[in-house]
Amino acid sequence: MNTATKVLDLTCELIRRPSITPQDAGCQLLLTARLAAAGFSIECLDKEGVSNFWAQHGAHAGPVVIFAGHTDVVPTGPEAEWTSAPFEPTIRDGYLYGRGSADMKGSLAAMVIAAEQFIGANPGHAGTIALLVTSDEEGDAVHGTREVVQYLHAQNLRPDYCIVGEPSSNKQLGDTVSNGRRGSLNARLSILGTQGHVAYPTRADNPIHRFAPALNALVTETWDEGCEHYPPTSLQISNLRAGTGAANVIPGSLSVDFNIRYGSGQSNMGLRERITTLLARFDLNYEITWSLSGEPFLTEPGTLTAAVAASIRDVVGVETELSTSGGTSDGRFIAPLGCQVVELGPLNATIHQVNERVCVADLEPLSIIYLRVLERLLLA
């Protein structure tokens, strides 16, 4: 069976398992069975209903290279809007359709096949190859990759390089690789007023009216101008909720959710302070709660980015661009281990959408790129 068929078949087998976060639905049993057959030692690190594993091959002198990914997927959305069943892999017009095809079961399959082929050709290789896989990346991400990272701390195992299989490509395979991510800070702001009848506004205090000037200040504030590696900090309002549903009632409170994406030039505590200072300019009775999804991280151009760029160039003839845009990923938990981290995967155009799909012709080259990276890092 050639590489293309192997990667496609394994991707299809993963898609058939409806692993809506944090469920794994048997995906990891499939993967660990293959890895064990290839000589990997397996540590299952499940916790609180989340499935995780660490698979390791080799414990020799030399670099530790991790492939990281997740078996869980987001919900399908209205299944009637899919052109084929979301958990029945379907090939149409050169694309493989199915939930998780791009995010990120295609990457997982490509990683496993690359590891199998590398070990088959180099059974006594230097260094260590490992896979870190969770079923809780799309959800709360509390008992997923963090749990495996704690295990690595306990084992005093410090990886050198990590490739996360997130779908990083924009227009063609390999054109973009993420070498970092912005931090993500969430807030829920409650503006407190006094409920009343709309015909008697002097007897009420409308929190929507009170908040309007502060809302404008929040969304028009320039937080920074960005820097070499990060775009400008962005604050986005995601939800506004108020009212009883009746047209003749002034609401007694307003709930506002917002998110801030920021680079290494900011800190989450500094941003909190700036926002509370901004709100203090307005006559508001409010409460605010904060939730930090992750701090920014950055891998400077170096050994890993060079190996990835050269492998992409060799396999698909594309000059890759490094980027820190996009959402968060589990790379934020792995980078603090001190290793270089990049994200490299298929096109991201349809992730989290109805009719998610991946180009069939991209699956084999992706696996070969992963293989070439292993060769550059472990056989040099």
Steps between C-alpha positions, in 0.01 A plus 500: 500500500651835400528803726205681343266208563629449854442862601159518334382172652608597851340844467172336395513259792543792739216700344264204545540532875267781621744652748313817594699671776595374751407153377765297319267228363784251454731717290789469743468122526539488123807724509672341799456150352685609187769682696554206734542273196768742376692468827368797697449478874158636598392688811125559530440809712121527515337733748146619577353344187777629273717255303870579465807304403874542474670265253881486491752326277867507588673635806841560353727800508369764265200725453147426622249572221128510581203478268200647686133489414143433606241239413199704613294707256243776532127416467372454147239774493176423312563162338232576239728772362781252430513355150603167653489359853766682707644179647490300179816592305401585144727584207352740248675713236841427648406589859447282804194623689438432868517666839863511606640436153702823518493564875683279556457133420678534166805637681491222760492236228786671315706513821449134583589385148808726497614356834445142378699562184784679679539222757473231231791657315696606810426257785809605694452873452651754735279698732134445580178522300181553700132563443295702748128462432191619690123493462452840666640770273173631358333515842615631837857373449539453875576127525656454157846606388561665835473155661763357266728798559480431875602141428800622300600727788481203740715292264748787464457465125573820313407496130709696252255534210124473462283496188131557568276375219258792501377601151737790436495527120298772328490460122728202438663238714798636688460866407462599866649358818414637843807564711304652785159611617356806662380494858127478559326677788123474554282724714136509608385848594171555685358853493251547783200731467142521623212329322188703424224592258610668180229763551665610826873518421576725798401214730749262337867493407561354155832308500506485119494880475761533773734255331477638146780761540726244672428248222614750241815571702584131531465422129679813377795482740840441339664248727826486306633508144615140489862400449723295274340169593149595616214702348344779710310400812129453427199526731178350367155503658352151467169523687260767632201390709233710667127532536205287604370446149228759546512818294374719785754406770830677567748225592661486838835369380714453189746216450791553259752234392821599326832349401844655458769346278845641578866450430807476720515880535198484730419307816161376608531687832600818322200475271267444793634812665460708183140386457399572859666841470302565181172394661569730797457798265128423477228509763445125515396257769662181372654165582760323286642147496805392301609174340842449343498245216872520440805722496673582171791285388754535221761276341765720345631392158754227563562127468137387497361770271792445260439122491128553440553762229757286317275192518201691361717638220630153412162328500257755358724777366349772719682775690326504836410809703522511878192632678363561851141576398197278562353356816660322791638147484648250742840630399448752781535219755799335333714809429566569872688168513775692321469336160462655158137469380342540157158415359489335160195345342257512205284786378286664765228642270220267618590418860207512746263545206226288348656285224848509651741348251863440412657463157578132449809590297643688802498208745798306364722811453419608856619165633815519289571851631474367856735215403755738347493714817578192709788417270643850524473513879605145588735387223708815454 
